Amino acid sequence: MRVTSNYYAQILNSISATQKSEQTDIQQLATSKRVNRPSDDPTAAAQEVGNLASTADAAQYEQNISSAQSLLQSASSALSLVVTALTSAITQGVEAGNGTLMSAQMTQLASSISGVRDQVIGLANTSVQGVYLFGGTASGNPPFQLNAAPSTGVSYVGNSSVNSIPVGNNQSVQSNVPGDQIFAAATGNVMQSLTDLINAVQANSATAIQTATAEVQSAVSTVSLQQQIYGSATNQLTADNTSLQSETVSLKSQENSLVGADIATIATNLTLAQTSQQAALEAMAKVAPMSLLNYLQ
């Protein structure tokens, strides 16, 4: 029996083809993708570039939202504690204004309200990971400091600017309210009202105590309103995040449609390729000795 060189070449070509097919199947199984280089499917590869860019943007926006939510929630919690502290000051102001307390009791109340002011200043200087929440964009240092010079007894060293965080294409959310708009607002100046109440109690002036207590009540309303703004922003971010999560799922589905591999089909193809390669190798094992014998003859 004579084995032609053409038959020999066919077997080699078959082995080469099955090896290539096997390598492709193994790579697709490893990556779960049918397109691993642009030449696999130029159109799908080009579309995947845009898909990956959109996915990266969505991931960044989700991260931005997570960071913003942390800041907003911390600020809202701080303002809630401020309202509690101010409510305590109001109670003490009412007690001081009833005209029945002794001098020592009035001194004790003034000291207690001073403690409330110190607590409020501490809350106004709340920071998260080194970022002071109520300093405007000057968030690297405590924005409120005790200072006897101004009538408020407290200086604001922040600014009136706001930070905005991108949460979508051409969409951003304001992530803070400057401290002067919260604690030194014309509609209810927190620091001024507390200092006025401290001075009124120290002076044991019923009229001044009543006026200062009303000021603190106005300050509570102002802070509560600002807290609602933070709550609304947090709710908006939650809705935006839900939308982004839905978009991410859609983009992942689109990516699978573009370049995803059919694992079951590829596994079957790999098995067939391996079987075909084994058959070709067995044929080669038979052909090679016969070819050598023909050569010797």
C-alpha positions as CSV (number, residue, x, y, z in Angstrom):
1,M,0.0,0.0,0.0
2,R,1.4,3.4,-1.0
3,V,0.6,6.4,1.1
4,T,0.6,9.6,-1.0
5,S,2.2,12.8,0.3
6,N,-1.1,14.5,-0.3
7,Y,-2.8,12.2,2.2
8,Y,0.0,12.7,4.7
9,A,-0.4,16.5,4.3
10,Q,-4.2,16.2,4.8
11,I,-3.7,14.5,8.1
12,L,-1.2,17.2,9.2
13,N,-3.6,19.9,8.2
14,S,-6.4,18.2,10.1
15,I,-4.2,18.0,13.2
16,S,-3.3,21.7,12.9
17,A,-6.9,22.7,12.4
18,T,-8.2,20.7,15.4
19,Q,-5.4,22.1,17.6
20,K,-6.4,25.6,16.6
21,S,-10.0,24.9,17.2
22,E,-9.2,23.3,20.6
23,Q,-7.1,26.3,21.7
24,T,-9.9,28.7,20.7
25,D,-12.5,26.6,22.6
26,I,-10.2,26.5,25.7
27,Q,-9.7,30.2,25.6
28,Q,-13.4,30.9,25.3
29,L,-14.2,28.5,28.2
30,A,-11.6,30.3,30.3
31,T,-12.9,33.8,29.6
32,S,-16.5,32.9,29.0
33,K,-16.3,35.1,25.9
34,R,-16.4,34.2,22.2
35,V,-14.7,37.4,21.3
36,N,-11.3,37.7,22.9
37,R,-9.6,39.8,20.2
38,P,-11.0,42.3,17.6
39,S,-10.4,39.8,14.8
40,D,-12.8,37.3,16.3
41,D,-15.7,39.7,15.5
42,P,-14.7,43.2,14.6
43,T,-18.3,44.6,14.8
44,A,-19.0,43.1,18.2
45,A,-15.5,44.1,19.5
46,A,-16.1,47.7,18.6
47,Q,-19.5,47.7,20.3
48,E,-18.1,46.1,23.4
49,V,-15.6,49.1,23.7
50,G,-18.6,51.4,24.1
51,N,-20.4,49.0,26.4
52,L,-17.3,48.7,28.7
53,A,-17.0,52.5,28.8
54,S,-20.6,52.9,29.8
55,T,-20.2,50.2,32.4
56,A,-17.2,51.9,33.9
57,D,-19.1,55.2,34.0
58,A,-22.0,53.6,35.8
59,A,-19.6,52.0,38.3
60,Q,-18.0,55.3,39.0
61,Y,-21.3,57.0,39.5
62,E,-22.4,54.3,41.9
63,Q,-19.2,54.8,43.9
64,N,-19.8,58.6,43.9
65,I,-23.4,58.0,45.1
66,S,-22.1,55.7,47.9
67,S,-19.6,58.4,49.0
68,A,-22.2,61.2,48.9
69,Q,-24.8,59.1,50.8
70,S,-22.3,58.5,53.5
71,L,-21.6,62.3,53.8
72,L,-25.3,63.2,53.6
73,Q,-26.4,60.7,56.2
74,S,-23.6,61.7,58.6
75,A,-24.6,65.4,58.2
76,S,-28.3,64.5,58.7
77,S,-27.5,62.6,61.9
78,A,-25.4,65.4,63.2
79,L,-28.2,67.9,62.6
80,S,-30.7,65.6,64.3
81,L,-28.4,65.7,67.4
82,V,-28.2,69.5,67.1
83,V,-32.0,69.7,67.2
84,T,-32.0,67.5,70.3
85,A,-29.4,69.7,71.9
86,L,-31.3,72.9,71.0
87,T,-34.5,71.5,72.4
88,S,-32.7,70.8,75.6
89,A,-31.5,74.5,75.7
90,I,-35.1,75.6,75.1
91,T,-36.3,73.5,78.1
92,Q,-33.6,75.0,80.3
93,G,-34.5,78.5,79.0
94,V,-38.1,78.1,80.0
95,E,-37.0,76.8,83.4
96,A,-34.7,79.8,83.8
97,G,-37.4,82.3,82.9
98,N,-40.0,81.2,85.4
99,G,-38.6,83.6,88.0
100,T,-38.5,81.1,90.8
101,L,-34.8,79.9,90.7
102,M,-32.1,81.0,93.1
103,S,-28.9,82.6,91.8
104,A,-26.9,79.4,92.2
105,Q,-29.5,77.6,90.1
106,M,-29.3,80.2,87.4
107,T,-25.6,80.0,87.3
108,Q,-25.9,76.2,86.9
109,L,-28.3,76.6,84.1
110,A,-26.1,79.1,82.3
111,S,-23.2,76.6,82.6
112,S,-25.4,73.8,81.3
113,I,-26.5,75.9,78.3
114,S,-22.8,76.7,77.6
115,G,-22.3,73.0,77.5
116,V,-25.1,72.8,74.9
117,R,-23.3,75.4,72.9
118,D,-20.1,73.5,73.1
119,Q,-21.9,70.3,72.0
120,V,-23.5,72.1,69.1
121,I,-20.1,73.5,68.0
122,G,-18.7,70.0,68.1
123,L,-21.5,68.7,66.0
124,A,-21.1,71.7,63.6
125,N,-17.5,70.5,63.2
126,T,-18.4,66.9,62.4
127,S,-16.0,65.3,60.0
128,V,-16.0,62.1,58.0
129,Q,-12.6,60.7,57.0
130,G,-11.0,64.2,57.5
131,V,-13.7,66.0,55.6
132,Y,-15.6,68.6,57.7
133,L,-19.2,68.5,56.6
134,F,-20.3,72.0,57.3
135,G,-17.4,74.1,56.1
136,G,-18.6,74.6,52.5
137,T,-15.8,73.7,50.1
138,A,-13.2,74.6,52.8
139,S,-13.6,71.2,54.3
140,G,-10.0,70.6,55.5
141,N,-10.3,72.4,58.9
142,P,-13.0,72.8,61.6
143,P,-15.3,75.5,60.4
144,F,-16.5,76.8,63.8
145,Q,-14.4,78.1,66.6
146,L,-15.2,79.7,69.9
147,N,-14.4,83.4,69.7
148,A,-15.3,86.1,72.2
149,A,-15.0,88.9,69.6
150,P,-18.2,88.5,67.6
151,S,-21.6,88.7,69.3
152,T,-22.3,85.1,68.5
153,G,-19.3,84.0,70.5
154,V,-18.4,81.7,67.7
155,S,-16.5,82.3,64.4
156,Y,-17.2,80.6,61.1
157,V,-14.0,80.1,59.1
158,G,-15.5,78.0,56.3
159,N,-17.0,79.4,53.1
160,S,-20.4,79.6,51.5
161,S,-19.6,77.4,48.5
162,V,-21.1,73.9,47.9
163,N,-19.7,70.6,46.6
164,S,-21.4,68.7,43.8
165,I,-20.9,65.1,43.0
166,P,-21.5,63.6,39.5
167,V,-24.1,60.9,39.7
168,G,-24.9,60.5,36.0
169,N,-24.4,61.9,32.5
170,N,-24.8,65.7,32.9
171,Q,-26.3,65.1,36.3
172,S,-24.8,66.0,39.7
173,V,-26.1,66.3,43.3
174,Q,-25.2,68.9,45.9
175,S,-23.5,67.0,48.7
176,N,-23.4,69.7,51.4
177,V,-25.0,72.8,52.8
178,P,-22.4,75.4,54.0
179,G,-22.4,75.8,57.8
180,D,-23.2,79.5,57.8
181,Q,-26.5,78.7,56.1
182,I,-27.3,76.2,58.9
183,F,-25.9,77.6,62.1
184,A,-25.8,81.4,61.3
185,A,-28.9,81.8,59.2
186,A,-30.9,85.1,59.4
187,T,-34.1,83.1,60.0
188,G,-32.6,81.3,63.1
189,N,-29.0,81.9,64.1
190,V,-28.1,78.8,66.2
191,M,-24.8,80.2,67.6
192,Q,-26.2,83.7,68.3
193,S,-29.4,82.4,70.0
194,L,-27.4,80.1,72.3
195,T,-25.0,82.9,73.2
196,D,-27.9,85.2,73.8
197,L,-29.6,82.7,76.0
198,I,-26.4,82.1,78.0
199,N,-26.0,85.9,78.6
200,A,-29.6,86.3,79.5
201,V,-29.5,83.5,82.1
202,Q,-26.3,84.9,83.5
203,A,-27.9,88.3,83.8
204,N,-31.1,86.7,85.3
205,S,-33.2,88.9,83.0
206,A,-36.7,87.3,82.5
207,T,-37.4,89.3,79.4
208,A,-34.1,88.6,77.8
209,I,-34.4,84.9,78.6
210,Q,-37.8,84.8,77.0
211,T,-36.5,86.5,73.9
212,A,-33.4,84.3,73.6
213,T,-35.5,81.2,74.1
214,A,-37.7,82.2,71.2
215,E,-34.5,82.7,69.2
216,V,-33.4,79.2,69.9
217,Q,-36.9,77.9,68.9
218,S,-36.4,79.7,65.5
219,A,-33.0,78.1,65.2
220,V,-34.6,74.7,65.7
221,S,-36.9,75.3,62.8
222,T,-34.0,76.4,60.6
223,V,-31.9,73.4,61.4
224,S,-34.9,71.0,61.0
225,L,-35.5,72.5,57.5
226,Q,-31.9,72.0,56.5
227,Q,-32.1,68.4,57.8
228,Q,-35.0,67.8,55.5
229,I,-32.9,69.0,52.5
230,Y,-30.3,66.4,53.4
231,G,-33.0,63.8,53.7
232,S,-34.4,64.7,50.3
233,A,-31.0,64.6,48.7
234,T,-30.4,61.1,50.2
235,N,-33.7,59.8,48.9
236,Q,-32.8,61.2,45.4
237,L,-29.4,59.5,45.5
238,T,-31.1,56.2,46.5
239,A,-33.4,56.5,43.4
240,D,-30.4,57.3,41.2
241,N,-28.5,54.4,42.5
242,T,-31.4,52.0,41.8
243,S,-31.5,53.3,38.3
244,L,-27.7,52.8,37.9
245,Q,-27.9,49.3,39.2
246,S,-30.7,48.5,36.6
247,E,-28.5,50.1,33.9
248,T,-25.5,48.0,34.9
249,V,-27.6,44.8,34.7
250,S,-28.8,45.9,31.2
251,L,-25.2,46.6,30.1
252,K,-24.0,43.2,31.4
253,S,-26.8,41.5,29.4
254,Q,-25.8,43.5,26.3
255,E,-22.2,42.5,26.8
256,N,-23.2,38.8,27.0
257,S,-25.2,39.2,23.8
258,L,-22.3,40.9,22.0
259,V,-19.3,38.7,23.1
260,G,-20.6,36.1,25.6
261,A,-19.8,32.5,24.9
262,D,-22.3,29.6,24.8
263,I,-20.5,27.5,27.3
264,A,-22.4,24.3,26.6
265,T,-21.9,24.5,22.9
266,I,-18.2,25.3,23.3
267,A,-17.7,22.4,25.7
268,T,-19.3,20.1,23.1
269,N,-17.1,21.6,20.3
270,L,-14.0,21.1,22.5
271,T,-14.8,17.4,23.0
272,L,-15.3,17.0,19.3
273,A,-12.1,18.7,18.5
274,Q,-10.2,16.6,21.0
275,T,-11.7,13.4,19.6
276,S,-10.9,14.6,16.0
277,Q,-7.4,15.4,17.0
278,Q,-7.0,12.0,18.6
279,A,-8.2,10.2,15.5
280,A,-5.9,12.3,13.3
281,L,-2.9,11.4,15.6
282,E,-3.8,7.7,15.4
283,A,-4.0,7.9,11.6
284,M,-0.7,9.7,11.6
285,A,0.8,6.9,13.7
286,K,-0.3,4.4,11.1
287,V,0.7,6.5,8.1
288,A,4.2,7.4,9.2
289,P,5.6,3.8,9.3
290,M,4.1,3.0,5.9
291,S,5.6,6.2,4.5
292,L,9.0,5.2,5.9
293,L,8.6,1.7,4.4
294,N,7.8,3.2,1.0
295,Y,10.8,5.3,1.2
296,L,13.1,2.4,2.0
297,Q,11.7,0.3,-0.8
